[in-house]
């Protein structure tokens, strides 16, 4: 059973920074990608950033590109999301994803059998 646990969320003022981590445990298939999604109150879950197994390819939602950076450490089974210049519209629950999704026309499509964390709250005050 694969488990993902996010951490690092919190309350920050606009313009500030937060760093999220997602550590996973359990057996996984090889060459899995990892991604971050978020869901704001009353809105659908949306793609934020993704990174391939090697870390050689990264993908971002347009509105976060240049402000957020996704990275991973396979030796530590951890993916990170560094968030800078945060805006109130970044307020959401951030979810970690692991699996075999794919990128197409500006968004990341999770795989049917992907794993998800329970989320961590990020609140940006104006």
N, CA and C of each residue as an Amber inpcrd file, in Angstrom:
protein
   378
   0.8340000  -1.1750000   0.0000000   0.0000000   0.0000000   0.0000000
   0.8840000   1.2450000   0.0000000   0.6770000   2.1040000  -0.9690000
   1.4420000   3.3390000  -1.0620000   0.7300000   4.4240000  -0.2740000
   1.4920000   5.1250000   0.5230000   0.9370000   6.2520000   1.2900000
   1.7450000   7.5040000   1.0020000   1.0570000   8.6130000   0.8410000
   1.6850000   9.9070000   0.6090000   1.2620000  10.8450000   1.7330000
   2.2380000  11.5520000   2.2790000   1.9530000  12.4720000   3.3790000
   2.5440000  13.8290000   3.0440000   1.6700000  14.8210000   2.9360000
   2.1200000  16.1830000   2.6510000   2.4020000  16.9210000   3.9570000
   3.3050000  17.8830000   3.8660000   3.5950000  18.7510000   5.0040000
   4.0850000  20.0890000   4.4910000   4.1000000  21.0750000   5.3940000
   4.6470000  22.3800000   5.0510000   3.6290000  23.4650000   4.7810000
   2.3580000  23.1170000   4.8060000   1.3480000  24.1400000   4.5880000
   1.2740000  25.0980000   5.7690000   0.4940000  26.1610000   5.5880000
   0.3320000  27.1230000   6.6660000  -0.2440000  28.4190000   6.1710000
  -0.1270000  29.4310000   7.0150000  -0.6430000  30.7610000   6.7130000
   0.5330000  31.6840000   6.4150000   0.4160000  32.4280000   5.3230000
   1.4880000  33.3430000   4.9370000   0.8680000  34.5830000   4.3090000
   1.5540000  35.6980000   4.4210000   1.0670000  36.9180000   3.7900000
   1.3970000  36.9210000   2.3060000   0.6200000  37.6560000   1.5640000
   0.8760000  37.7840000   0.1310000   2.3050000  38.2620000  -0.0950000
   2.9500000  37.6470000  -1.0730000   4.3390000  37.9610000  -1.3590000
   5.3210000  37.0580000  -0.6460000   4.8170000  36.2860000   0.3040000
   5.6680000  35.3920000   1.0720000   5.9240000  34.0660000   0.3690000
   6.5840000  33.1730000   1.0890000   6.9770000  31.8810000   0.5260000
   6.6010000  30.7430000   1.4750000   6.3440000  29.5930000   0.8830000
   6.1480000  28.3540000   1.6280000   6.7970000  27.2280000   0.8520000
   7.2120000  26.2150000   1.5750000   7.7850000  25.0410000   0.9250000
   7.0160000  23.8160000   1.3720000   6.4290000  23.1170000   0.4260000
   5.6780000  21.8990000   0.7000000   6.5490000  20.6770000   0.4270000
   6.3040000  19.6430000   1.1960000   6.9730000  18.3640000   0.9720000
   5.9300000  17.2680000   0.9140000   6.2500000  16.2340000   0.1930000
   5.3810000  15.0540000   0.1390000   6.2840000  13.8290000   0.1760000
   6.1800000  13.0920000   1.2490000   6.9600000  11.8720000   1.3980000
   6.0500000  10.6740000   1.1860000   6.5390000   9.6850000   0.4610000
   5.7090000   8.5040000   0.2440000   6.4130000   7.2500000   0.7090000
   5.6290000   6.2660000   1.0420000   6.1340000   4.9830000   1.4850000
   5.3560000   3.8890000   0.7890000   5.9500000   2.6990000   0.7580000
   5.3020000   1.5930000   0.1010000   5.9320000   1.2870000  -1.2410000
   5.5710000   0.1860000  -1.7980000   6.1360000  -0.2310000  -3.0790000
   5.3930000   0.4300000  -4.2230000   6.1440000   0.9240000  -5.1780000
   5.5550000   1.5510000  -6.3580000   6.1740000   0.9370000  -7.6050000
   5.5170000   1.1460000  -8.6840000   6.1080000   0.7260000  -9.9450000
   7.2410000   1.6840000 -10.2840000   7.9930000   1.3390000 -11.2860000
   9.1290000   2.1760000 -11.6420000   8.7110000   3.3490000 -12.5060000
   9.5810000   4.3200000 -12.5800000   9.4130000   5.4560000 -13.4830000
   8.1040000   6.2170000 -13.2750000   7.7250000   6.3930000 -12.0280000
   6.5040000   7.1150000 -11.7470000   6.7820000   8.6190000 -11.7310000
   5.8060000   9.3560000 -12.1170000   5.8730000  10.8160000 -12.0280000
   5.2040000  11.2600000 -10.7300000   5.4870000  12.4910000 -10.3450000
   4.8220000  13.0460000  -9.1730000   4.3150000  14.4330000  -9.5160000
   3.2540000  14.8140000  -8.8580000   2.6260000  16.0850000  -9.1940000
   1.9700000  16.6960000  -7.9560000   1.6960000  17.9660000  -8.0680000
   0.9230000  18.6890000  -7.0610000  -0.3480000  19.2150000  -7.7180000
  -1.4300000  19.0410000  -7.0150000  -2.7100000  19.6090000  -7.4000000
  -3.2060000  20.4560000  -6.2260000  -4.2120000  21.2820000  -6.4910000
  -4.8020000  22.0600000  -5.4040000  -6.2910000  22.2060000  -5.6290000
  -6.9810000  22.4320000  -4.5360000  -8.4250000  22.6370000  -4.6120000
  -8.8230000  23.7540000  -3.6560000  -9.3580000  24.8190000  -4.2280000
  -9.8430000  25.9490000  -3.4530000 -11.3110000  25.7170000  -3.1010000
 -11.8130000  26.3720000  -2.0650000 -13.2130000  26.1910000  -1.6690000
 -14.1610000  26.4880000  -2.8210000 -15.0500000  25.5590000  -3.0780000
 -16.0440000  25.7470000  -4.1200000 -15.5410000  25.5480000  -5.5310000
 -14.3070000  25.1120000  -5.6750000 -13.7310000  24.9090000  -6.9980000
 -13.2740000  23.4730000  -7.1690000 -13.0610000  23.0900000  -8.4140000
 -12.5750000  21.7470000  -8.7040000 -11.0630000  21.6730000  -8.4570000
 -10.6090000  20.4660000  -8.2390000  -9.1760000  20.2580000  -8.0810000
  -8.4760000  20.6040000  -9.3910000  -7.3400000  21.2830000  -9.3130000
  -6.6160000  21.6760000 -10.5170000  -5.1270000  21.3460000 -10.4050000
  -4.5460000  21.1600000 -11.5580000  -3.1200000  20.8640000 -11.6690000
  -2.2980000  22.0820000 -11.2910000  -1.1810000  21.8410000 -10.5910000
  -0.2630000  22.9210000 -10.2370000   1.1060000  22.6990000 -10.8720000
   1.7020000  21.5230000 -10.6240000   3.0450000  21.2520000 -11.1420000
   3.2630000  19.7490000 -11.1670000   4.1400000  19.2980000 -12.0580000
   4.4550000  17.8810000 -12.1570000   5.9210000  17.7140000 -12.5290000
   6.4450000  16.5380000 -12.1870000   7.8400000  16.2460000 -12.4780000
   7.9650000  14.7750000 -12.8310000   8.7550000  14.4770000 -13.8400000
   8.9350000  13.1060000 -14.2660000   9.8950000  12.3640000 -13.3420000
  10.0080000  11.0730000 -13.5560000  10.8240000  10.2230000 -12.6870000
  12.2590000  10.7370000 -12.5570000  12.8640000  11.0900000 -13.6630000
  14.2630000  11.5260000 -13.6470000  14.4140000  12.9620000 -13.1690000
  13.3030000  13.6740000 -13.1360000  13.3720000  15.0870000 -12.8040000
  13.7710000  15.9440000 -13.9850000  13.9510000  15.3040000 -15.1290000
  14.4010000  16.0380000 -16.2910000  13.3310000  16.8990000 -16.9260000
  12.0990000  16.5710000 -16.6620000  10.9900000  17.3600000 -17.2190000
  10.0650000  17.8200000 -16.1080000   9.7770000  19.0880000 -16.1300000
   8.8380000  19.6690000 -15.1780000   7.7670000  20.4360000 -15.9290000
   6.5950000  20.5020000 -15.3380000   5.4500000  21.1430000 -15.9700000
   4.7370000  21.9880000 -14.9160000   4.2130000  23.1180000 -15.3700000
   3.5590000  24.0310000 -14.4300000   2.2760000  24.5930000 -15.0100000
   1.3610000  24.8550000 -14.1060000   0.1760000  25.6450000 -14.4700000
   0.6790000  27.0370000 -14.8210000   0.0860000  27.6400000 -15.8170000
   0.5620000  28.9340000 -16.3020000   0.6600000  29.9680000 -15.1810000
  -0.3230000  30.0030000 -14.3120000  -0.3800000  31.0610000 -13.2990000
   0.6620000  30.9100000 -12.1920000   1.3340000  29.7670000 -12.1240000
   2.3520000  29.5780000 -11.0810000   3.7500000  29.5110000 -11.6620000
   3.8690000  29.3980000 -12.9670000   5.2000000  29.2880000 -13.5760000
   6.0160000  30.5390000 -13.2730000   7.2510000  30.3200000 -12.8560000
   8.1060000  31.4370000 -12.4770000   8.0330000  31.7610000 -10.9940000
   6.9890000  31.2770000 -10.3270000   6.8520000  31.5030000  -8.8780000
   7.0350000  30.1980000  -8.0850000   6.5960000  29.0830000  -8.6590000
   6.6780000  27.7860000  -7.9990000   7.7520000  26.9340000  -8.6610000
   8.3940000  26.0870000  -7.8580000   9.3830000  25.1640000  -8.3830000
   9.1470000  23.7830000  -7.7820000   8.9820000  22.8070000  -8.6460000
   8.8240000  21.4310000  -8.1970000  10.1610000  20.7050000  -8.3390000
  10.4580000  19.8600000  -7.3700000  11.6850000  19.0680000  -7.4260000
  11.4310000  17.7600000  -6.6800000  12.3470000  16.8280000  -6.8310000
  12.1760000  15.5480000  -6.1630000  13.5210000  14.9750000  -5.7630000
  13.4840000  14.1530000  -4.7320000  14.6650000  13.4280000  -4.2800000
  14.2450000  11.9630000  -4.1980000  14.5850000  11.1940000  -5.2000000
  14.1530000   9.7950000  -5.2560000  14.7650000   8.9670000  -4.1330000
  15.9330000   9.3300000  -3.6740000  16.5670000   8.5960000  -2.5740000
  15.7760000   8.7680000  -1.2760000  15.0830000   9.8930000  -1.1590000
  14.2870000  10.1630000   0.0340000  12.8020000   9.9430000  -0.2020000
  12.4590000   9.4880000  -1.4050000  11.0380000   9.2760000  -1.7440000
  10.2040000  10.5230000  -1.4370000  10.7050000  11.6460000  -1.8650000
  10.0570000  12.9080000  -1.5190000  10.0010000  13.8360000  -2.7310000
   8.8930000  14.5300000  -2.8470000   8.7510000  15.5790000  -3.8500000
   8.4860000  16.8870000  -3.1010000   8.9840000  17.9720000  -3.6670000
   8.8840000  19.2660000  -3.0190000   8.1820000  20.2660000  -3.9420000
   7.6000000  21.2680000  -3.3140000   7.0440000  22.3840000  -4.0730000
   7.4270000  23.6690000  -3.3470000   8.3650000  24.3920000  -3.9330000
   8.7620000  25.6830000  -3.3910000   7.8540000  26.7390000  -4.0040000
   7.1670000  27.4830000  -3.1470000   6.2060000  28.4780000  -3.6140000
   6.6540000  29.8620000  -3.1580000   6.9570000  30.7070000  -4.1150000
   7.3860000  32.0760000  -3.8380000   6.3620000  33.0650000  -4.3820000
   6.4610000  34.3010000  -3.9170000   5.5650000  35.3690000  -4.3790000
   4.1160000  34.9250000  -4.3280000   3.7350000  34.3720000  -3.2170000
   2.3930000  33.8180000  -3.0870000   1.3250000  34.8940000  -3.1610000
   0.1870000  34.5190000  -3.7300000  -0.9430000  35.4140000  -3.9000000
  -2.1660000  34.8390000  -3.1820000  -3.1120000  35.6800000  -2.8170000
  -4.3200000  35.1600000  -2.1660000  -5.0220000  34.0760000  -2.9840000
  -4.9510000  34.1600000  -4.3050000  -5.5940000  33.1600000  -5.1510000
  -4.8740000  31.8180000  -5.1390000  -3.7230000  31.7420000  -4.4880000
  -3.0460000  30.4550000  -4.3120000  -3.6030000  29.6880000  -3.1140000
  -4.4860000  30.3240000  -2.3590000  -5.0870000  29.6670000  -1.2050000
  -5.8730000  28.4340000  -1.6330000  -5.5460000  27.2940000  -1.0440000
  -6.1840000  26.0330000  -1.4140000  -5.6210000  24.9220000  -0.5350000
  -6.2350000  23.7580000  -0.6630000  -5.6220000  22.5440000  -0.1190000
  -4.7550000  21.9690000  -1.2300000  -3.5240000  21.6930000  -0.9100000
  -2.5760000  21.1800000  -1.8950000  -2.4070000  19.6730000  -1.6940000
  -2.5680000  18.9410000  -2.7970000  -2.5130000  17.4890000  -2.7700000
  -1.3150000  16.9810000  -3.5780000  -0.7000000  15.9750000  -3.0480000
   0.4000000  15.3040000  -3.7270000  -0.1470000  14.1060000  -4.5170000
   0.4290000  13.8920000  -5.6760000  -0.0020000  12.8010000  -6.5550000
   1.2120000  12.0000000  -7.0210000   1.0410000  10.6980000  -7.0960000
   2.1070000   9.8070000  -7.5840000   1.5080000   8.8170000  -8.5600000
   2.1440000   8.6640000  -9.6900000   1.6320000   7.6690000 -10.6210000
   2.1730000   7.8470000 -12.0230000   1.3190000   7.5860000 -12.9900000
   1.7200000   7.6080000 -14.3870000   0.8270000   8.5200000 -15.2150000
   0.7050000   9.7370000 -14.7200000  -0.0640000  10.7190000 -15.4560000
   0.6910000  11.2230000 -16.6720000   0.0770000  12.1360000 -17.3800000
   0.6990000  12.6900000 -18.5720000   0.2970000  14.1410000 -18.7510000
   1.1450000  14.8540000 -19.4600000   0.9270000  16.2800000 -19.7000000
   0.3780000  16.4760000 -21.1000000  -0.6600000  17.2770000 -21.1890000
  -1.2730000  17.5240000 -22.4970000  -1.9480000  18.8800000 -22.4900000
  -1.5320000  19.7170000 -23.3710000  -2.1490000  21.0320000 -23.5730000
  -2.3250000  21.8030000 -22.2730000  -1.2500000  21.9170000 -21.5390000
  -1.2430000  22.8220000 -20.4000000  -1.6800000  22.2380000 -19.0770000
  -2.0150000  20.9720000 -19.0590000  -2.4100000  20.3990000 -17.7800000
  -1.9130000  18.9690000 -17.6470000  -1.9170000  18.4950000 -16.4110000
  -1.4660000  17.1400000 -16.1230000  -2.6810000  16.2660000 -15.8590000
  -2.7380000  15.1580000 -16.5440000  -3.8470000  14.2300000 -16.3870000
  -3.3860000  13.0400000 -15.5560000  -3.9220000  12.8890000 -14.3570000
  -3.5060000  11.7640000 -13.5020000  -3.8900000  10.4310000 -14.1170000
  -3.1520000   9.3910000 -13.7390000  -3.5010000   8.0510000 -14.1650000
  -4.6460000   7.5000000 -13.3270000  -5.3090000   6.5130000 -13.8660000
  -6.4670000   5.9370000 -13.1810000  -6.0750000   5.3240000 -11.8450000
  -4.9140000   4.7430000 -11.7680000  -4.4800000   4.0580000 -10.5540000
  -3.4960000   4.8790000  -9.7230000  -3.4740000   6.1670000  -9.9410000
  -2.5450000   7.0140000  -9.1970000  -2.8900000   7.0570000  -7.7070000
  -1.8970000   7.4470000  -6.9260000  -2.0780000   7.5900000  -5.4870000
  -2.1250000   9.0820000  -5.1270000  -2.8730000   9.3650000  -4.0370000
  -3.0480000  10.7380000  -3.6010000  -2.8000000  10.8720000  -2.1010000
  -2.2370000  12.0160000  -1.7050000  -2.1520000  12.3220000  -0.3030000
  -3.4520000  12.9350000   0.1790000  -3.4950000  13.2420000   1.4760000
  -4.7150000  13.8070000   2.0560000  -4.7520000  15.3160000   1.9820000
  -3.6430000  15.9200000   1.6200000  -3.6210000  17.3560000   1.4190000
  -3.0820000  18.1470000   2.5920000  -2.6160000  19.3470000   2.2760000
  -2.1430000  20.2860000   3.2900000  -2.6790000  21.6750000   2.9240000
  -3.1590000  22.3950000   3.9200000  -3.7860000  23.6790000   3.6790000
  -2.7520000  24.7780000   3.5110000  -2.9170000  25.5630000   2.4590000
  -2.1100000  26.7540000   2.2370000  -3.0650000  27.9510000   2.2070000
  -2.8260000  28.9090000   3.0640000  -3.6560000  30.1110000   3.1220000
  -2.7780000  31.3370000   2.9600000  -3.1210000  32.1550000   1.9740000
  -2.3570000  33.3660000   1.6990000  -3.2530000  34.5570000   1.9930000
  -2.8550000  35.3710000   2.9440000  -3.6580000  36.5360000   3.3180000
  -3.2190000  37.7560000   2.5230000  -4.1770000  38.6330000   2.2750000
  -3.8710000  39.8290000   1.4770000  -3.4090000  40.9820000   2.3530000
